């Protein structure tokens, strides 16, 4: 859907104390940027470190096989 909408990149992140979410992002084709930012978390009732990831969607950008999600 993002490619169809003309977006060139998607950004996402996961809280540092939840590495399983980082593995899910990696399996979906996202790559870590190496940046960590403080983000608000309602579940934590405060700010916590969040590792940032990016997925390049531009034509010619590297994309892992099987990383695309089908939309019905």
C-alpha positions in Angstrom: 0.0 0.0 0.0 2.8 2.4 0.8 4.4 1.9 -2.6 1.1 2.4 -4.3 0.7 5.6 -2.4 4.1 6.8 -3.7 5.9 6.7 -0.4 9.7 6.4 -0.8 10.4 5.1 2.8 8.8 3.8 5.9 10.2 4.4 9.4 9.4 2.4 12.5 10.9 1.6 15.8 10.8 -0.6 18.9 11.4 0.0 22.5 14.8 -1.2 23.6 13.4 -3.5 26.2 11.4 -5.3 23.5 13.9 -6.8 21.1 11.3 -9.3 19.7 9.6 -6.3 18.0 13.0 -5.5 16.4 13.2 -9.1 15.0 9.7 -8.7 13.5 10.7 -5.4 11.8 13.8 -7.1 10.4 11.8 -10.0 9.0 9.5 -7.5 7.3 12.6 -6.0 5.6 13.3 -3.0 7.8 16.9 -2.2 8.6 18.2 -0.6 11.8 19.4 3.0 11.4 21.7 2.9 14.5 19.7 5.8 16.0 18.0 5.5 19.4 15.5 8.2 20.4 13.4 8.7 23.5 9.7 8.1 22.7 6.7 8.3 24.9 5.1 5.0 25.8 1.6 4.9 27.4 2.2 1.4 28.7 5.4 2.5 30.4 3.8 5.8 31.5 6.8 7.8 30.4 9.6 8.1 27.9 11.8 5.1 27.0 14.6 4.5 24.4 13.3 3.4 21.0 15.6 1.9 18.3 14.8 3.3 14.9 14.4 1.3 11.7 13.8 2.2 8.0 12.5 0.4 5.0 13.4 2.0 1.6 10.6 1.7 -0.9 12.1 3.7 -3.8 12.6 2.0 -7.1 15.8 0.1 -7.1 16.0 0.0 -3.3 17.2 -3.3 -1.9 14.3 -5.5 -0.9 14.5 -9.0 0.6 12.5 -11.7 -1.0 9.4 -12.5 1.0 9.5 -9.2 2.8 6.4 -7.8 1.1 3.0 -8.2 2.7 0.0 -9.1 0.6 -3.0 -6.8 1.0 -6.4 -8.2 0.2 
